[in-house]
Amino acid sequence: MQGGDGPFVRRDLAHVPLWLRLPAWWLARREALALHKVAGMADVPQLLAWTGRRLDRSYMEGAAMYQRPPRGDLPYFRAAHRLLKQLHRRGIAHNDLAKEANWLVLEDGRPAIIDFQLATRGHPRSRWMRLLARQDLRHLLKHKRTYCAASLTPTEKRVLKRTSWLRDLWFRTGKPVYRFITRRLLKWEDNEGQGPKP
């Protein structure tokens, strides 16, 4: 959308089919609450408005990670790690960072994180939030392994090797349901956030 202060992003639930309106509202509300907690933080969207039907957030000029791969770009991954730690200190776990589409490479090469629909809010030191934060970190390290493998540290390699019960549970239960809904019911596939398959 174009506003008086420039472009912004609008999520308008009026265009969602009736049978999907409730889950769409739940996801939009979840994003609004998460963005409220990261207000003023750099390299994440800023919440402009949430009316219960429309969510407006700031627009960031950049490309998805798969569109502008940070190959061999160690400063990108160091900055991404710092950004993730800031997010976790604010009591936010993103929960969807396996998707390269949720990592941006900004015009100046900095990382940014978008799409907070699945984000969880909580006390940063709670066991649950620390577990979710670890999953966020593992997803970042998987991207680092893809694009900057030579720079993985021994500690990062150990983190990548250790999977959690949460990840195993998701792959056995949630993932099949997600794929059924998106691919069979909605006839939509995002190729794990890497855009449509050619």
VEXPAFI-453354 format. One line per field, with one value per residue: residue number from 1; residue in one letter; x, y, z of N, C-alpha, C, CB in turn. Coordinates in Angstrom, 2 decimals, always signed. Atoms other than C-alpha are relative to their C-alpha. Glycine has a CB too. Layout:
BEGIN
num: NUM  ...
residu: a  ...
nxx: X  ...
nyy: Y  ...
nzz: Z  ...
caxx: X  ...
cayy: Y  ...
cazz: Z  ...
cxx: X  ...
cyy: Y  ...
czz: Z  ...
cbxx: X  ...
cbyy: Y  ...
cbzz: Z  ...
//
This chain:
BEGIN
num: 1  2  3  4  5  6  7  8  9  10  11  12  13  14  15  16  17  18  19  20  21  22  23  24  25  26  27  28  29  30  31  32  33  34  35  36  37  38  39  40  41  42  43  44  45  46  47  48  49  50  51  52  53  54  55  56  57  58  59  60  61  62  63  64  65  66  67  68  69  70  71  72  73  74  75  76  77  78  79  80  81  82  83  84  85  86  87  88  89  90  91  92  93  94  95  96  97  98  99  100  101  102  103  104  105  106  107  108  109  110  111  112  113  114  115  116  117  118  119  120  121  122  123  124  125  126  127  128  129  130  131  132  133  134  135  136  137  138  139  140  141  142  143  144  145  146  147  148  149  150  151  152  153  154  155  156  157  158  159  160  161  162  163  164  165  166  167  168  169  170  171  172  173  174  175  176  177  178  179  180  181  182  183  184  185  186  187  188  189  190  191  192  193  194  195  196  197  198
residu: m  q  g  g  d  g  p  f  v  r  r  d  l  a  h  v  p  l  w  l  r  l  p  a  w  w  l  a  r  r  e  a  l  a  l  h  k  v  a  g  m  a  d  v  p  q  l  l  a  w  t  g  r  r  l  d  r  s  y  m  e  g  a  a  m  y  q  r  p  p  r  g  d  l  p  y  f  r  a  a  h  r  l  l  k  q  l  h  r  r  g  i  a  h  n  d  l  a  k  e  a  n  w  l  v  l  e  d  g  r  p  a  i  i  d  f  q  l  a  t  r  g  h  p  r  s  r  w  m  r  l  l  a  r  q  d  l  r  h  l  l  k  h  k  r  t  y  c  a  a  s  l  t  p  t  e  k  r  v  l  k  r  t  s  w  l  r  d  l  w  f  r  t  g  k  p  v  y  r  f  i  t  r  r  l  l  k  w  e  d  n  e  g  q  g  p  k  p
nxx: +0.85  -0.73  +0.56  -0.60  -1.41  -0.66  +0.66  +0.15  +0.62  +1.31  +0.65  +1.42  +0.76  +1.25  -0.18  -0.18  +1.27  +0.66  -0.38  -1.36  -0.06  -0.42  -1.44  -0.73  +0.05  -0.87  -1.39  -0.26  -0.06  -1.26  -1.05  +0.10  -0.50  -1.46  -0.59  +0.10  -1.11  -1.30  +0.09  -1.24  -1.15  -0.43  -0.05  +1.24  +1.08  +0.63  +1.46  +0.59  +1.40  +0.72  +1.39  +0.79  +0.28  -1.13  -1.28  -0.96  -1.36  -0.96  -0.60  -1.46  -0.50  -1.00  +0.35  -0.02  -1.30  -0.18  -0.12  -1.33  -0.67  -1.21  -1.05  -1.30  +0.13  -0.05  +0.60  +1.46  +0.44  -0.29  +1.04  +1.26  -0.04  +0.25  +1.40  +0.78  -0.16  +0.81  +1.39  +0.24  -0.05  +1.29  +1.04  +0.64  -0.58  +0.64  +0.62  +0.17  -1.22  -0.49  +0.35  -0.92  +0.79  +0.16  -1.27  -0.28  -1.30  +0.36  -0.77  -1.40  -0.55  +0.35  +1.13  +1.23  +0.94  +1.40  +1.06  +0.07  +1.30  -0.12  -0.88  +0.45  -0.44  -0.15  -1.16  -1.17  -0.77  +0.79  -0.50  +0.69  -0.52  -1.38  +0.08  +0.40  -1.12  -0.99  +0.48  -0.29  -1.44  -0.32  +0.42  -1.00  -1.23  +0.21  -0.24  -1.44  -0.62  +0.26  -0.63  -1.28  -0.33  -1.40  -0.11  +0.67  -0.91  +0.27  +1.22  +1.15  +0.17  +0.63  +1.40  +0.70  +0.12  +0.94  +1.40  +0.81  +1.26  +0.99  -0.18  +0.44  +1.46  +0.54  -0.11  +0.90  +1.41  +0.39  -0.43  +0.94  +1.26  -0.30  -0.11  +1.32  +0.83  -0.50  -0.11  +1.23  +1.18  -0.22  -0.67  -1.09  -1.25  -1.01  -1.33  -0.75  -0.40  -0.95  +0.74  +0.58  -0.92  +0.09
nyy: -1.18  -1.26  -0.96  -1.33  +0.11  +0.98  +1.31  +0.85  +1.30  +0.17  +1.31  -0.35  +1.24  -0.08  +0.76  +1.41  +0.75  +0.08  +1.19  -0.19  -1.30  +0.12  +0.22  -1.17  -1.02  +0.46  -0.19  -1.44  -0.51  +0.49  -0.83  -1.35  +0.04  +0.17  -1.25  -0.97  +0.25  -0.36  -1.40  -0.75  +0.85  -0.11  +1.16  +0.75  -0.93  -0.75  +0.01  -1.32  +0.02  +1.27  -0.35  +1.22  +0.48  -0.37  -0.18  -0.77  +0.00  -0.71  +0.73  -0.05  +0.26  +1.07  +1.22  +1.21  +0.65  +0.86  -0.85  -0.66  +0.86  -0.56  +1.04  -0.38  -1.31  +0.20  -1.14  +0.13  +0.99  -0.53  -1.00  +0.73  +0.60  -1.09  -0.39  +1.06  -0.14  -1.16  +0.44  +0.91  -0.79  -0.70  +0.98  +0.45  +1.07  -0.17  +1.30  +0.29  -0.48  +0.98  -0.55  -1.05  -1.20  -0.82  -0.72  -0.93  -0.65  -1.38  -0.62  -0.18  +1.31  +0.42  +0.91  -0.43  +1.10  -0.39  +1.00  +0.41  +0.61  +1.17  -0.34  +0.26  -0.99  +0.57  -0.45  +0.52  +0.99  +1.20  +1.19  +0.11  -1.01  +0.35  +1.09  -0.58  -0.83  +0.93  +0.42  -1.14  -0.01  +1.15  -0.33  -0.94  +0.73  +0.79  -0.91  -0.27  +1.21  -0.01  -1.10  -0.45  +1.19  -0.02  -0.87  +0.58  +0.29  +1.31  -0.09  -0.06  +1.35  +0.83  -0.42  +0.55  +1.45  +0.36  -0.37  +0.01  +0.76  -0.87  +0.13  +1.35  +0.02  -0.77  +0.76  +1.15  -0.37  -1.28  -0.18  +0.64  -0.75  -1.24  +0.31  +0.37  -1.21  -0.92  +0.59  +0.65  -0.86  -1.34  +0.14  -0.97  +0.54  -1.07  +0.60  -0.34  -1.40  -0.33  -0.38  +1.11  +0.83  -0.31
nzz: +0.00  +0.00  -0.94  +0.00  -0.36  +0.86  +0.08  -1.18  +0.30  -0.64  +0.00  -0.11  -0.14  +0.77  +1.24  -0.34  +0.04  -1.31  -0.77  -0.50  -0.68  -1.40  -0.13  +0.53  -1.06  -1.09  +0.43  +0.10  -1.38  -0.55  +0.57  -0.57  -1.37  +0.06  +0.51  -1.08  -0.93  +0.60  +0.43  -0.10  +0.30  +1.40  +0.89  -0.05  +0.34  -1.08  +0.06  +0.25  -0.44  -0.03  -0.27  -0.16  +1.36  +0.84  -0.67  +0.79  -0.54  +0.83  +1.11  +0.04  +1.35  +0.00  +0.72  -0.81  -0.01  +1.17  +1.18  -0.06  -0.97  -0.62  +0.12  -0.56  -0.65  -1.45  -0.74  +0.03  -0.98  -1.34  -0.28  -0.16  -1.34  -0.95  +0.15  -0.63  -1.45  -0.41  +0.06  -1.12  -1.25  -0.12  -0.31  +1.23  +0.81  +1.30  +0.31  +1.44  +0.64  +0.97  +1.31  +0.45  +0.33  -1.20  -0.20  +1.08  +0.18  +0.29  +1.09  -0.40  -0.34  -1.35  -0.11  -0.65  -0.22  +0.22  -0.13  -1.40  -0.25  -0.87  -1.12  -1.37  -0.99  -1.34  -0.76  +0.72  -0.76  -0.27  +0.71  +1.29  +0.92  +0.33  +0.97  +1.28  +0.46  +0.54  +1.32  +0.89  +0.27  +0.88  +1.36  +0.54  +0.27  +1.21  +1.13  +0.03  +0.56  +1.44  +0.73  -0.58  -0.79  -0.45  -1.18  -1.17  -1.11  -0.61  -0.83  +0.90  +0.56  -1.05  -0.08  +1.17  -0.12  -1.05  +0.25  -1.22  +0.06  +0.62  +1.44  +0.37  -0.13  +1.11  +1.24  -0.04  -0.16  +0.60  +1.39  +0.93  +0.02  +0.73  +1.43  +0.50  +0.12  +1.02  +1.34  +0.45  -0.15  +0.56  +1.31  -0.06  -0.50  +0.02  +0.14  -1.21  -0.02  +1.06  +1.18  +0.75  +0.78  +1.43
caxx: +0.00  +1.05  +0.55  +1.48  +4.82  +5.59  +4.84  +3.54  +2.17  -1.51  -3.07  -6.81  -9.03  -11.98  -10.50  -10.25  -12.94  -15.47  -14.40  -10.83  -11.73  -11.26  -7.78  -6.71  -7.87  -6.02  -2.78  -3.09  -3.76  -0.76  +1.41  +0.10  +0.87  +4.38  +5.09  +3.87  +6.59  +9.35  +8.30  +11.35  +13.62  +15.66  +15.40  +11.95  +8.61  +6.93  +3.24  +1.36  -2.22  -4.36  -8.13  -9.17  -9.72  -6.72  -3.10  -0.71  +3.03  +6.05  +7.64  +11.32  +13.11  +15.00  +14.93  +14.14  +17.19  +16.56  +16.35  +19.62  +21.58  +24.21  +26.83  +30.02  +28.69  +29.83  +28.96  +25.34  +25.09  +26.80  +24.32  +21.44  +22.53  +22.62  +19.18  +17.80  +19.23  +17.58  +14.27  +14.58  +15.55  +12.27  +10.38  +9.61  +10.33  +9.62  +8.84  +8.99  +12.60  +13.16  +11.53  +14.08  +11.27  +11.11  +14.75  +15.40  +18.65  +18.17  +19.53  +22.72  +23.19  +21.87  +19.51  +15.90  +13.15  +9.51  +6.22  +5.44  +2.14  +3.42  +5.50  +5.22  +5.42  +6.67  +9.28  +12.68  +14.12  +11.28  +12.11  +9.51  +10.81  +14.42  +13.44  +11.71  +14.66  +16.96  +14.77  +15.00  +18.79  +18.94  +16.99  +19.40  +22.34  +20.81  +20.79  +24.37  +25.29  +23.70  +25.35  +28.38  +29.27  +33.01  +32.34  +30.33  +31.99  +32.34  +29.63  +27.27  +27.89  +26.95  +23.74  +22.82  +23.37  +21.10  +17.40  +14.72  +11.58  +9.61  +11.05  +10.42  +6.83  +6.19  +7.43  +5.28  +2.08  +1.90  +3.81  +1.54  -1.54  +0.04  +0.88  -2.62  -4.29  -1.98  -1.53  -4.83  -7.39  -5.84  -4.05  -1.01  +2.63  +5.37  +8.27  +9.35  +9.47  +11.62  +8.91  +6.95  +8.68  +9.55
cayy: +0.00  +3.61  +6.05  +9.62  +8.49  +6.02  +2.34  +0.00  -3.54  -4.23  -7.56  -7.12  -9.93  -8.67  -10.52  -13.85  -16.51  -16.81  -20.34  -19.09  -15.82  -17.06  -18.63  -15.61  -13.26  -15.36  -15.24  -11.50  -10.78  -12.91  -10.91  -7.60  -8.60  -9.74  -6.55  -4.50  -6.14  -5.30  -1.66  +0.50  -2.43  -2.18  -4.62  -5.95  -4.53  -1.88  -2.14  +0.83  -0.21  -3.19  -2.73  -6.36  -6.59  -4.83  -5.04  -2.39  -2.73  -0.90  -1.94  -2.83  -2.67  -5.89  -9.36  -12.74  -14.82  -17.24  -14.31  -12.72  -15.53  -14.35  -16.82  -16.63  -13.51  -14.08  -10.49  -11.16  -14.24  -12.56  -9.67  -12.14  -13.90  -10.56  -9.67  -13.01  -12.50  -9.06  -10.62  -13.32  -10.78  -9.01  -12.22  -13.18  -16.51  -16.31  -20.02  -19.77  -19.01  -22.22  -20.34  -18.33  -15.96  -14.75  -13.63  -10.51  -9.21  -5.45  -3.06  -2.46  -6.21  -6.28  -9.05  -8.43  -10.72  -10.54  -12.45  -12.77  -14.65  -17.72  -15.85  -16.79  -14.25  -15.10  -14.57  -14.89  -17.00  -19.52  -23.09  -22.99  -19.75  -20.93  -24.10  -22.07  -19.66  -22.63  -23.76  -20.26  -20.44  -23.92  -22.60  -19.69  -22.08  -24.29  -21.29  -20.53  -24.14  -23.69  -20.38  -20.02  -23.55  -22.92  -20.38  -22.70  -22.92  -26.22  -25.05  -24.23  -27.67  -29.27  -27.20  -28.37  -32.02  -31.93  -31.99  -31.38  -33.35  -30.32  -30.56  -34.34  -33.86  -31.19  -33.43  -36.33  -34.38  -30.70  -30.84  -33.44  -31.42  -28.18  -29.82  -31.28  -27.92  -25.87  -28.33  -30.23  -27.74  -24.42  -25.78  -23.75  -24.67  -22.25  -24.70  -24.08  -20.34  -20.48  -19.39  -21.49  -24.39  -23.78
cazz: +0.00  -0.51  +2.36  +3.15  +4.61  +1.84  +1.24  +3.93  +4.08  +4.80  +5.76  +5.15  +6.43  +4.39  +1.42  +3.26  +2.54  +5.37  +6.33  +6.86  +8.59  +12.18  +11.74  +9.64  +12.42  +15.02  +13.00  +12.31  +15.99  +16.95  +14.56  +15.90  +19.50  +18.56  +16.59  +19.55  +21.67  +19.17  +18.72  +18.03  +17.27  +14.06  +11.16  +11.99  +10.78  +12.92  +13.74  +12.28  +13.04  +14.02  +13.84  +14.30  +10.56  +9.05  +10.10  +8.78  +9.23  +7.93  +4.64  +4.39  +1.06  +0.47  -1.04  +0.48  +1.35  -1.52  -3.97  -2.84  -1.19  +1.32  +0.02  +2.05  +3.80  +7.39  +8.49  +7.40  +9.61  +12.55  +12.31  +11.93  +15.13  +16.99  +15.62  +16.79  +20.28  +20.49  +19.50  +22.16  +24.85  +24.10  +24.84  +21.24  +19.53  +15.81  +15.16  +11.34  +10.50  +8.56  +5.67  +3.73  +2.73  +6.35  +6.25  +4.21  +2.79  +2.95  +0.33  +2.36  +2.98  +6.56  +7.68  +8.62  +9.91  +8.77  +9.13  +12.83  +12.45  +14.30  +16.89  +20.56  +23.39  +26.85  +29.54  +27.83  +30.66  +30.85  +29.79  +27.01  +25.50  +25.74  +23.87  +21.14  +20.96  +20.41  +17.50  +15.99  +16.30  +14.71  +11.72  +11.31  +11.53  +8.85  +6.52  +7.51  +6.71  +3.27  +2.38  +4.64  +5.78  +6.05  +8.84  +11.12  +14.54  +16.45  +18.87  +16.00  +14.49  +17.82  +17.98  +14.48  +15.40  +18.45  +17.62  +20.24  +21.10  +19.89  +16.38  +16.29  +17.49  +14.84  +12.03  +13.24  +13.91  +12.92  +9.66  +7.98  +9.00  +7.71  +4.38  +4.04  +4.67  +2.44  -0.42  -0.51  +0.82  -0.23  -3.33  -2.32  -1.82  -0.82  -1.24  +2.36  +1.83  -1.29  -3.69  -6.16  -7.82  -11.51
cxx: +0.89  -0.68  +0.72  +1.49  +0.74  -0.72  -0.11  -0.72  -1.31  -0.46  -1.48  -0.83  -1.32  +0.08  +0.19  -1.35  -0.56  +0.49  +1.43  +0.14  +0.52  +1.49  +0.82  +0.02  +0.96  +1.46  +0.36  +0.13  +1.31  +1.17  -0.02  +0.57  +1.52  +0.67  -0.07  +1.19  +1.36  -0.01  +1.33  +1.25  +0.34  -0.11  -1.10  -1.12  -0.52  -1.51  -0.51  -1.43  -0.51  -1.43  -0.85  -0.40  +1.17  +1.24  +0.93  +1.35  +0.93  +0.58  +1.51  +0.47  +1.11  -0.50  +0.04  +1.35  +0.23  +0.12  +1.36  +0.85  +1.28  +1.16  +1.34  -0.01  -0.07  -0.56  -1.53  -0.45  +0.33  -1.07  -1.34  -0.08  -0.27  -1.47  -0.91  +0.08  -0.81  -1.48  -0.33  +0.04  -1.30  -1.15  -0.78  +0.82  -0.78  -0.76  -0.16  +1.23  +0.66  -0.27  +0.96  -0.74  -0.19  +1.28  +0.20  +1.49  -0.34  +0.94  +1.48  +0.65  -0.31  -1.13  -1.21  -0.91  -1.41  -0.93  -0.05  -1.33  +0.06  +0.84  -0.67  +0.58  +0.11  +1.22  +1.24  +0.76  -0.80  +0.53  -0.61  +0.58  +1.46  +0.04  -0.35  +1.13  +1.09  -0.41  +0.22  +1.48  +0.38  -0.39  +0.96  +1.27  -0.13  +0.22  +1.49  +0.74  -0.18  +0.88  +1.39  +0.59  +1.41  +0.18  -0.73  +1.03  -0.29  -1.27  -1.24  -0.26  -0.67  -1.47  -0.81  -0.23  -1.08  -1.40  -0.78  -1.24  -1.07  +0.06  -0.51  -1.53  -0.67  +0.01  -0.92  -1.47  -0.37  +0.32  -0.94  -1.34  +0.16  +0.04  -1.36  -0.85  +0.49  -0.04  -1.31  -1.20  +0.17  +0.66  +1.17  +1.23  +1.07  +1.41  +0.90  +0.54  +0.97  -0.71  -0.53  +1.03  -0.16  -0.76
cyy: +1.24  +0.97  +1.32  -0.02  -1.04  -1.34  -0.69  -1.27  -0.12  -1.44  +0.26  -1.28  +0.03  -0.83  -1.49  -0.71  -0.19  -1.17  +0.09  +1.26  -0.11  -0.32  +1.18  +1.12  -0.37  +0.24  +1.49  +0.63  -0.41  +0.85  +1.40  +0.04  -0.15  +1.30  +1.10  -0.14  +0.40  +1.44  +0.71  -0.79  +0.09  -1.34  -1.03  +0.98  +0.71  -0.01  +1.43  +0.06  -1.44  +0.30  -1.22  -0.57  +0.28  +0.18  +0.73  -0.04  +0.69  -0.92  +0.16  -0.41  -1.04  -1.18  -1.17  -0.69  -0.85  +0.81  +0.69  -0.74  +0.63  -1.01  +0.54  +1.30  -0.17  +1.19  -0.07  -0.94  +0.41  +1.02  -0.68  -0.65  +1.06  +0.42  -1.01  +0.10  +1.18  -0.38  -0.86  +0.75  +0.77  -0.96  -0.46  -1.15  +0.00  -1.24  -0.31  +0.44  -1.05  +0.50  +1.12  +1.29  +0.90  +0.68  +0.91  +0.33  +1.42  +0.59  +0.15  -1.31  -0.48  -1.01  +0.68  -1.21  +0.52  -1.17  -0.62  -0.68  -1.17  +0.28  -0.28  +1.07  -0.68  +0.55  -0.63  -1.09  -1.26  -1.17  -0.10  +0.99  -0.29  -1.15  +0.53  +0.86  -0.89  -0.50  +1.12  +0.00  -1.15  +0.31  +0.99  -0.74  -0.92  +0.86  +0.32  -1.20  -0.05  +1.01  +0.38  -1.12  +0.04  +0.81  -0.55  -0.32  -1.40  +0.00  +0.01  -1.36  -0.92  +0.34  -0.60  -1.50  -0.41  +0.49  -0.10  -0.86  +0.83  -0.11  -1.36  -0.10  +0.74  -0.80  -1.21  +0.39  +1.27  +0.15  -0.70  +0.74  +1.29  -0.27  -0.36  +1.24  +0.88  -0.61  -0.58  +0.94  +1.35  -0.03  +0.98  -0.66  +1.08  -0.54  +0.41  +1.43  +0.40  +0.35  -1.20  -0.78  +0.32  -1.09
czz: +0.00  +0.95  -0.08  +0.31  -0.84  +0.03  +1.36  -0.44  +0.78  -0.15  +0.29  +0.00  -0.76  -1.27  +0.24  -0.09  +1.40  +0.83  +0.54  +0.86  +1.44  +0.14  -0.53  +1.03  +1.13  -0.35  -0.08  +1.39  +0.65  -0.52  +0.61  +1.42  +0.04  -0.45  +1.05  +0.96  -0.57  -0.51  +0.23  -0.31  -1.49  -0.70  +0.23  -0.37  +1.25  -0.20  -0.18  +0.48  -0.01  +0.44  +0.36  -1.34  -0.94  +0.87  -0.96  +0.69  -0.98  -1.08  +0.05  -1.39  +0.07  -0.81  +0.97  -0.16  -1.26  -1.29  -0.09  +1.02  +0.56  +0.00  +0.52  +0.78  +1.52  +0.77  +0.02  +1.11  +1.43  +0.41  +0.22  +1.38  +1.07  -0.02  +0.70  +1.52  +0.54  +0.07  +1.22  +1.33  +0.21  +0.29  -1.20  -0.61  -1.32  -0.46  -1.49  -0.79  -0.89  -1.42  -0.38  -0.33  +1.21  +0.43  -1.21  -0.05  -0.44  -1.06  +0.34  +0.46  +1.39  -0.04  +0.63  +0.10  -0.17  +0.31  +1.40  +0.35  +0.98  +1.25  +1.34  +0.92  +1.36  +0.70  -0.63  +0.73  +0.32  -0.83  -1.40  -1.01  -0.37  -1.02  -1.39  -0.59  -0.61  -1.39  -1.03  -0.41  -0.94  -1.44  -0.65  -0.37  -1.21  -1.25  -0.12  -0.59  -1.53  -0.73  +0.49  +0.86  +0.56  +1.29  +1.22  +1.08  +0.54  +0.86  -0.88  -0.63  +1.01  +0.14  -1.14  +0.13  +0.99  -0.33  +1.32  -0.20  -0.71  -1.52  -0.47  +0.05  -1.16  -1.29  -0.02  -0.02  -0.77  -1.46  -1.00  -0.10  -0.80  -1.50  -0.60  -0.23  -1.14  -1.40  -0.51  +0.04  -0.70  -1.37  -0.12  +0.59  -0.10  -0.10  +1.15  -0.02  -1.07  -1.30  -0.74  -0.79  -1.49  -0.75
cbxx: -0.97  +0.09  +0.08  -0.70  +0.13  +1.44  +0.76  -0.79  +0.97  -1.05  +0.66  -0.45  -0.27  -0.32  +1.18  +0.61  +0.21  -1.50  -0.14  +0.97  -1.37  -0.81  +0.39  -0.65  -1.45  -0.24  +0.23  -1.13  -1.20  +0.21  -0.15  -1.47  -0.65  +0.38  -0.70  -1.33  +0.04  +0.33  -1.13  +0.11  -0.27  +1.45  +1.32  -0.24  -1.15  +0.54  -0.60  +0.06  -0.89  +0.68  -0.60  -1.23  -1.26  -0.30  +0.62  -0.47  +0.48  +1.14  -0.55  +0.64  +0.52  +0.32  +0.97  -1.15  +0.14  -1.17  -1.11  -0.12  +0.33  -0.30  +0.14  +0.99  -1.26  +1.43  +0.45  -0.49  +0.62  +1.41  -0.11  -0.15  +1.37  +0.90  -0.39  +0.47  +1.48  +0.20  -0.27  +1.02  +1.19  -0.30  -0.94  -0.14  -0.08  +1.03  -1.33  -1.27  +0.97  -0.66  -1.45  +0.78  -1.37  -0.52  +1.21  -0.82  +0.94  +0.05  -0.58  +0.09  +1.45  -0.39  +0.37  -0.70  +0.19  -0.22  +0.21  +0.21  -0.60  +0.61  +0.41  +0.43  -0.98  +0.09  -0.12  +0.93  +0.49  -1.50  -0.31  -1.51  -0.12  +0.78  -1.04  -1.28  +0.59  +0.19  -1.50  -0.37  +0.79  -0.74  -1.44  +0.31  +0.40  -1.43  -0.83  +0.54  -0.61  -1.46  -0.88  -0.20  -0.16  +0.89  -0.52  -0.79  -0.15  +1.19  +0.03  +0.22  +1.35  +0.71  -0.11  +0.80  +1.33  +0.45  -0.65  -0.41  -0.47  +0.22  +1.47  +0.63  -0.44  +0.79  +1.44  +0.28  -0.32  +0.65  +1.42  -0.25  -0.47  +1.34  +0.99  -0.71  +0.02  +1.42  +1.05  -0.28  -0.30  +0.85  -1.00  -0.40  +0.43  -0.13  +0.64  +1.15  +0.58  +0.95  +0.88  -1.07  -0.26  +1.42
cbyy: +0.00  +0.60  -0.54  +0.87  -0.35  -0.18  -0.90  +0.75  -1.18  +0.97  -1.00  +0.94  -0.29  +1.46  +0.55  -0.16  -1.37  -0.10  -1.23  +0.08  +0.64  -1.09  -1.26  +0.50  +0.15  -1.49  -0.67  +0.70  -0.53  -1.50  +0.09  +0.46  -1.15  -1.15  +0.45  -0.18  -1.45  -0.96  +0.74  +0.56  -1.47  +0.52  -0.68  -0.66  -0.74  +1.46  -0.64  +0.34  +0.89  -1.04  +0.71  +0.28  +0.65  +1.29  -1.37  +1.47  -1.45  +0.59  +0.50  -0.93  +1.30  -0.43  -0.25  -0.96  -0.85  -0.98  +1.04  +1.53  -1.34  +0.46  -0.47  +0.11  +0.75  -0.26  +1.33  -0.52  -1.35  +0.65  +1.02  -1.07  -0.68  +1.22  +0.10  -1.37  +0.17  +1.19  -0.80  -1.13  +0.98  +0.77  +0.56  +1.17  -1.42  +0.37  -0.07  +0.70  +0.46  -1.39  +0.50  -0.48  -0.41  -0.86  -1.00  +1.28  -0.77  +0.85  +1.36  +1.03  +0.03  +1.22  -1.24  +1.17  -0.63  +0.49  -1.10  +1.19  -0.47  -1.17  +1.47  -1.42  +1.21  -1.51  -0.39  +1.12  +0.62  +0.24  -1.29  +0.25  +1.39  -0.39  -1.04  +0.84  +0.85  -1.20  -0.38  +1.34  -0.11  -1.28  +0.57  +1.11  -0.80  -0.61  +1.30  +0.31  -1.27  +0.31  +1.19  +1.30  -1.24  +0.57  +1.37  -1.27  +1.07  -0.42  +1.27  +1.05  -0.58  +0.20  +1.54  +0.28  -0.60  +0.58  -0.90  +1.44  -0.40  +1.46  +0.18  -1.05  +0.63  +1.30  -0.45  -0.83  +0.19  +1.10  -0.53  -1.43  +0.33  +0.61  -1.14  -0.95  +0.80  +0.41  -1.08  -1.22  +0.22  +0.81  +0.23  +1.25  -1.28  +0.86  +0.41  -0.96  +0.32  -1.15  +0.82  +0.51  -1.51  +0.17
cbzz: +1.23  -1.44  +1.41  +0.99  +1.47  +0.42  -0.96  +1.15  +0.36  -0.60  +1.07  -1.15  +1.44  -0.35  -0.76  +1.43  -0.67  -0.18  -0.87  -1.17  +0.00  +0.69  -0.74  -1.32  +0.54  +0.29  -1.36  -0.80  +0.83  -0.37  -1.52  +0.01  +0.78  -0.95  -1.29  +0.77  +0.39  -1.15  +0.76  +1.35  +0.40  -0.08  +0.14  +1.44  -0.70  +0.07  +1.29  -1.49  -0.91  +0.97  -1.19  +0.84  -0.54  -0.79  +0.45  -0.20  +0.29  +0.86  -1.36  +1.10  -0.66  +1.43  -1.20  -0.40  +1.24  -0.11  +0.00  +0.38  -0.64  +1.43  -1.47  -1.09  -0.52  +0.43  -0.62  -1.38  -0.30  +0.05  -1.16  -1.09  +0.25  -0.32  -1.48  -0.47  +0.37  -0.97  -1.30  +0.01  -0.04  -1.29  +1.00  -1.02  +0.74  -1.04  +0.63  -0.55  +1.04  +0.22  -0.01  -1.22  -0.55  +1.13  +0.18  +0.16  -1.06  +1.29  -0.36  +1.12  -0.16  +0.86  +0.80  -0.78  +1.42  -1.45  -1.03  +0.90  -1.30  -0.77  -0.08  +0.48  +0.06  -0.08  +1.51  -0.29  +1.29  -0.30  +0.80  +0.18  +0.63  +1.27  +0.45  +0.16  +1.16  +0.96  +0.07  +0.70  +1.31  +0.49  +0.01  +1.02  +1.23  -0.02  +0.17  +1.44  +0.64  -0.27  +0.06  +0.84  -0.85  -1.09  -0.33  -0.39  +1.13  +0.85  +0.87  -1.09  -0.43  +1.35  -0.02  -1.26  +0.41  +1.35  -1.11  +0.40  +1.42  +0.43  -0.38  +0.92  +1.35  -0.17  -0.20  +1.23  +1.46  +0.74  -0.18  +0.42  +1.45  +0.48  -0.22  +0.99  +1.32  +0.33  +0.00  +0.84  +1.47  +0.95  -1.15  +0.83  -0.77  +1.24  -1.35  +0.19  +1.30  -0.23  -0.91  -0.93  +0.26  -0.61
//
